[in-house]
Amino acid sequence: MLETNKLNNNNNKLLAFGEELLDKTNNNIDSDFNTDSQLDFGDNKYELKEDVKNNSNNNNEEIISYENIIKNYTVDEKKESDDRDGLASQKDLDEIHKMEYCKPLKFNIYLAILYYILAVISLGILLIISRWFEYLRDVMTHLPSTFEEADLVLIKNAATKALTTCKIKTYDLDKIQQKIRGFANGNHFSVRVFTYRHVKYIYDVELKIFRKLQFNTSLPYDFIHKNFSNGLSENIHTVRRVLFGKNLIDVPMKNVVSLLLDEVLHPFYIFQIVSVIIWCMDEYFSYATCIVVSSTLSAIVSLVETRRNMIKLRDMAHYACEINRYYGNTVERVSSEMLVPGDIVELEDGLLLPCDVLLLSGQCILNESMLTGESIPVVKTGLPLEGKELYSPDKDKSHTLYSGTTIVQTRKFGGQKILGTVVKTGFDTAKGKLMLSILYPKPSTFKFYQDAFRFVGVMFVLGIAGIIYSIIKLALMGVPAFSIFLRAADVITITVPPALPVATSAGTAFALSRLRKRRIYCISPNRVNVGGKLELMCFDKTGTLTMEGLDLMGVKPMGQQYDFEEEILEAQIHDNLCDYQHLPEKKKLLLYAMASCHALTYVNFELVGDPLEVKIFEATRWKLKEPKTEDYLFESVIPTIVHPPHQDIKTELSQEEANDIDITEMPLELGILKKFEFKSSLQRMSVIAKNLKEDKTYCFVKGSPEMMMKLCLPESLPPNYSQILYEYAHQGLRVISVGVKVVNLPWNKLQKSTREEIECDLVFLGFICMQNKLKSDTKDVIRQLKTSGLRNVMVTGDNPYTAIAVSRQCGIVPKSCKIYLGELKENDKAATNQKNVDWKEVDEGARLNPESLLPEENDEAYQLAVTGDVFGKLLGDHKFKYEMTRSDKYVNLDNPSLFHRVLMNCHIFSRMSPEQKMQLVEEYQKLEYFVGMCGDGSNDSIALKAAHIGVSLSECEASIAAPFTSLKPTIACVPEVIKEGKASLATSFQMFKYMSVYSLIQFFTVILLYEINSNLGDNQFLAVDLFVILTTSILMGRTAANRFLVKEEPSGSLVSREVFISMGFQLLVTYIFQVIVWFNMKSQSWFVPLNPEPDTKDNIKCFETTAMFTMSTFHTLNCGLAFSISRPFKRPLHTNRIYFAALVILYILCGYAILYPDYYTREFLRLVTIPQYYRNFIFGLVLLHLVIVYAFERFFIVGYGLKWLKMISFRPIIKAIHRIIGSNKYFSNQKKLYGKLREAIETSNSQMYKQPLQMKEEDALSPTFLHESNSGSRGLIV
């Protein structure tokens, strides 16, 4: 507050300086504008669009033409892919809208009549099916046509294979103009548009195709200022309103009636309704009533939950506000829904942006945590007035304000308004694209979900077989046809458990609840189970593995003789550099750079910005002044001033004393005239600062040492530049290089200059070293992940040596392990020969063979590290060869490519751009890895979206940057997500096996009873389903995840040896026990055979039904207990106290029903009295059954006997066949692609040595083979 008060007074000299610059600018600005309709970019001519030219000349006279709409409002696919949004994965967005085909259809009245006749004949079944498949009615009532005559289009999505119909709308734009202007153009043209997944497509008459409707913003900077700054005429605005629609991210919101119909007409509930009708016809009224009540409650809960989620999603997406819209000198207050691309709007403090805006003037400080998870305010500056560079929302993030972000503060200049032009609206905005990825998630490749549907299909086929058997058997017994129909229909309701989908999702619901308690939030519940299958985890470094706020370690300044001076530690910086008037020139300039080369600003009297820049600036103890609005004449004269502290000014001043101080009399002030924001692709930032006392202008640049080495004059670099950098990086320090250039340009040329013109021929000033401290729990988490068999990879934009040092500190690579760093050789960055990648050991300087990646000695363990340049080059070479050879195999197992060798053996990826991070994730996914990504900032967002599991470390609970968001900013959340994923997946398997086995046990019991035309009674069905099945299916999933992250991983497929053997054994033992009792009971002296009546209801109360009911109920409970074995993914069963208590109670009740049933129990369950000794015999059998099934599941399925179970294999036969046909290579089909690739690399490497590599069979099959960093195996260590 003190410095702000002091620096806000007596600015006469600064204002005089600003007036002088203003005069110079006004005299030169008009002559610099080129009003020609073409702009020259070397060999390319950029033709200005006709309507834009007209708009700049006379908005009121502008006429819209069809040709101009196609030119200006559509974007070529190539340009669109280049202009990708940095906040969403373009790959995901492409998959959302990529079409396999788009077929035109035209309405036919005769087909429509036929459709409704069929609907009546089918008693409405056709209408129900049409509600399930919404495209069906359109397909049945339309004929193929041409796009010119079509009423709608039939689209098949390339990713999901989903079919959708979209209605084509026609807009007569000439009539619209006539209403606005009072006269028409006379062309009488119209446009045809359809909307697919919230994106519009417009018909191109010449090409005869529909093209994506999108406002073209790929225009030069100066052209945007000249032609967009006046706003839109009413004519243009109305036409764009028609084409682009409302500026809303309007998530479809169904009313309660529609949701209720969706629930009731869902196949699950249709099946329930049919089942209830069958049961009522069979007079199972009590059971049917119970099912109706439970299904109704379930439907209500589901409806309420669906409605709540839709409201939450709508509230997250939907937003509208009042905003000032400009047209020339006219301003009007309008709803943000009325905005269209090209509108000029005023930006105010506290505004939550309703669209993507390009900032034209002034400065804005934004909070982007909603989209990126990054809590640090971001400074946005106006688009440069001059420049031929084409605007791109991705490349020009520092000028683009994204929808969904909040303006914390605006900076005005000379009373001017902060203005911006709307570039994207609705679902085309950054926020809209992220919402699309939530509304249309990419199809799941998780085998569990695919196998579940197949398994239900198998159960249905089994039910059909049971129906056929029942019909034949009952018909031979002379049972009436109606009773046969009821018995046959009853079989299918038993075989296919309708509650299976709900039961298998219970584990996921409990896992989400437990994660929320740990402040980990998930917006994609289906990803929870996938977390249990993770095999590779990618970590960002800064802010993820290491502390967000870097600590300044010190500086290494340059001497006057072009060599380094002694290092100055952080505590000594002020003492050594405070006397700037007597410092050597280079030290003085280094101090100036530390004080001015940043993008810091004040928000509510608090200095905010990049924590790194805050630390550097605070170390100088200089002060920063940002004058108020009245201190500025116009934009970008002196928006920021920095000055050193002054000894003669007291630390505490009264208001009167502060008013008496003239800051222009201070010894030194640096005015920051222009900033070039940091760009990760350029690895640097810079400022142009003017010494207001000496009238000197400097360009200070700071960036990565590798980039600065290219930008600095060679003669200004010390000979030991690389050596000192290597030493600092090996200590785990983050090193920043600083350079300077004296600028001698007039003001108008300075404002027009590009960073490429300024950031060159620099004089090197020294290094700034930042300490990159690990977070407190990083080491422990990495150790847990490695112990559990996960492969850990660091992917960072930092220096490779710093990344290597941090990797060693946190345990991603062992400290003693040799690491070979791959870098492109000097002066050969564009080479295509792979030998130009230099693989050098970072400690001793040894080198690898550039083709085989093998060292000269074959007895050493080592790992690889690469830079982004090498990654990009190797990926490009691999794709080029793949396309040139036209191979159908992206991964060559016979001769693995160099790129795939690197992927399999590299743990450290440095100097990676955000795009390269996403590419790395995708390449690992192509090797069939389940990939996780953990990051903290916007640079990681596209990689987080691309990974199977993305975890964002954010302080914003509502962040949609990743499927998972942890409010605790450490990687401790990663093991929690994996543990809960394993527990949830294990629970899903348990529930699936349990529900399937229960249905098949009851199916077999009913089939046995059909032998005597009997069945289970109404109350018997009710007792089993209500007390046994409902209790276990709800409570089984409550068992919490294991406290420790185990090495084992649950199966991801239901079609597996373990699942089949587990279910098969349970069913076999159960069937054997039931058959034993069935035949043994008939041999007893007291047994009286049933004399079947035609009506099954009259045959229920008999010895056979009593025995089969009591045994099947106990068997179902035994199987539930056996499938509840929690190890190794969940805690012991007894820790789930409610479930454990419920099991004890159920066993007591079932035992009572067998041994000592009272009169009321026998009457309610329709049981007959069996002699006590035989009841004891049955009870002994069910206890023996419990011991057998529990022991088998405990020992063979989840215990030590599993390895014996895995010995059941056809692999030896397949190997023998390979030997007979002379094949030298054999890859197990059980292995994933990366496992096969690893084996191929090991085989290839072993052949290059005299002694071949020996690999044990069990090691080859292990998913963690070569993952252990301390392994002593020869060759490459993964």
PEWOSUL-V715384 format. One record per run of one state. SS is the DSSP state (~ for helix, > for strand, _ for the rest). FROM is the first residue (numbers start at 1). TO is the last residue. If there is no record, write none. Layout:
ss=SS from=FROM to=TO
ss=SS from=FROM to=TO
This chain:
ss=_ from=1 to=1
ss=~ from=2 to=7
ss=_ from=8 to=11
ss=~ from=12 to=32
ss=_ from=33 to=37
ss=> from=38 to=41
ss=_ from=42 to=43
ss=> from=44 to=47
ss=_ from=48 to=49
ss=~ from=50 to=57
ss=_ from=58 to=58
ss=~ from=59 to=61
ss=_ from=62 to=65
ss=~ from=66 to=72
ss=_ from=73 to=73
ss=> from=74 to=74
ss=_ from=75 to=76
ss=~ from=77 to=82
ss=_ from=83 to=89
ss=~ from=90 to=97
ss=_ from=98 to=98
ss=> from=99 to=107
ss=_ from=108 to=108
ss=~ from=109 to=121
ss=_ from=122 to=124
ss=~ from=125 to=132
ss=_ from=133 to=134
ss=~ from=135 to=141
ss=> from=142 to=144
ss=_ from=145 to=151
ss=> from=152 to=157
ss=_ from=158 to=162
ss=> from=163 to=167
ss=_ from=168 to=168
ss=> from=169 to=172
ss=~ from=173 to=181
ss=_ from=182 to=189
ss=> from=190 to=196
ss=_ from=197 to=198
ss=> from=199 to=204
ss=_ from=205 to=208
ss=> from=209 to=213
ss=_ from=214 to=219
ss=> from=220 to=220
ss=~ from=221 to=228
ss=_ from=229 to=233
ss=~ from=234 to=244
ss=_ from=245 to=255
ss=~ from=256 to=264
ss=_ from=265 to=266
ss=~ from=267 to=281
ss=_ from=282 to=284
ss=~ from=285 to=317
ss=_ from=318 to=321
ss=> from=322 to=327
ss=_ from=328 to=329
ss=> from=330 to=335
ss=~ from=336 to=338
ss=_ from=339 to=343
ss=> from=344 to=346
ss=_ from=347 to=351
ss=> from=352 to=352
ss=_ from=353 to=355
ss=> from=356 to=359
ss=_ from=360 to=362
ss=> from=363 to=367
ss=_ from=368 to=368
ss=~ from=369 to=372
ss=_ from=373 to=377
ss=> from=378 to=381
ss=_ from=382 to=389
ss=> from=390 to=390
ss=_ from=391 to=396
ss=~ from=397 to=399
ss=> from=400 to=401
ss=_ from=402 to=405
ss=> from=406 to=411
ss=_ from=412 to=418
ss=> from=419 to=424
ss=_ from=425 to=425
ss=~ from=426 to=428
ss=_ from=429 to=429
ss=~ from=430 to=439
ss=_ from=440 to=446
ss=~ from=447 to=476
ss=_ from=477 to=480
ss=~ from=481 to=495
ss=_ from=496 to=499
ss=~ from=500 to=504
ss=_ from=505 to=505
ss=~ from=506 to=517
ss=_ from=518 to=519
ss=> from=520 to=522
ss=_ from=523 to=526
ss=~ from=527 to=531
ss=_ from=532 to=535
ss=> from=536 to=539
ss=_ from=540 to=540
ss=~ from=541 to=545
ss=> from=546 to=546
ss=_ from=547 to=550
ss=> from=551 to=558
ss=_ from=559 to=563
ss=> from=564 to=564
ss=_ from=565 to=567
ss=> from=568 to=569
ss=~ from=570 to=577
ss=_ from=578 to=579
ss=~ from=580 to=582
ss=_ from=583 to=584
ss=~ from=585 to=596
ss=_ from=597 to=600
ss=> from=601 to=603
ss=_ from=604 to=605
ss=> from=606 to=608
ss=_ from=609 to=610
ss=~ from=611 to=620
ss=_ from=621 to=622
ss=> from=623 to=625
ss=_ from=626 to=628
ss=~ from=629 to=631
ss=_ from=632 to=639
ss=> from=640 to=643
ss=_ from=644 to=654
ss=~ from=655 to=659
ss=_ from=660 to=662
ss=~ from=663 to=665
ss=_ from=666 to=669
ss=> from=670 to=679
ss=_ from=680 to=683
ss=> from=684 to=691
ss=_ from=692 to=695
ss=> from=696 to=703
ss=_ from=704 to=704
ss=~ from=705 to=711
ss=> from=712 to=712
ss=_ from=713 to=713
ss=~ from=714 to=716
ss=_ from=717 to=720
ss=~ from=721 to=730
ss=_ from=731 to=732
ss=> from=733 to=742
ss=_ from=743 to=746
ss=~ from=747 to=752
ss=_ from=753 to=754
ss=~ from=755 to=758
ss=_ from=759 to=761
ss=> from=762 to=771
ss=_ from=772 to=773
ss=> from=774 to=774
ss=_ from=775 to=777
ss=~ from=778 to=787
ss=_ from=788 to=790
ss=> from=791 to=795
ss=_ from=796 to=799
ss=~ from=800 to=810
ss=_ from=811 to=817
ss=> from=818 to=824
ss=_ from=825 to=833
ss=~ from=834 to=836
ss=> from=837 to=841
ss=_ from=842 to=846
ss=> from=847 to=847
ss=_ from=848 to=861
ss=> from=862 to=867
ss=~ from=868 to=885
ss=_ from=886 to=897
ss=~ from=898 to=905
ss=> from=906 to=910
ss=_ from=911 to=913
ss=~ from=914 to=926
ss=_ from=927 to=930
ss=> from=931 to=935
ss=_ from=936 to=937
ss=~ from=938 to=946
ss=_ from=947 to=948
ss=> from=949 to=953
ss=_ from=954 to=963
ss=> from=964 to=966
ss=_ from=967 to=971
ss=~ from=972 to=1012
ss=_ from=1013 to=1017
ss=~ from=1018 to=1038
ss=_ from=1039 to=1040
ss=> from=1041 to=1041
ss=_ from=1042 to=1056
ss=~ from=1057 to=1082
ss=_ from=1083 to=1095
ss=~ from=1096 to=1099
ss=_ from=1100 to=1102
ss=~ from=1103 to=1123
ss=_ from=1124 to=1129
ss=> from=1130 to=1130
ss=_ from=1131 to=1132
ss=~ from=1133 to=1135
ss=_ from=1136 to=1136
ss=~ from=1137 to=1155
ss=_ from=1156 to=1158
ss=~ from=1159 to=1165
ss=_ from=1166 to=1171
ss=~ from=1172 to=1197
ss=_ from=1198 to=1201
ss=~ from=1202 to=1205
ss=_ from=1206 to=1210
ss=~ from=1211 to=1220
ss=_ from=1221 to=1232
ss=~ from=1233 to=1247
ss=_ from=1248 to=1256
ss=~ from=1257 to=1261
ss=_ from=1262 to=1275
ss=> from=1276 to=1276
ss=_ from=1277 to=1278
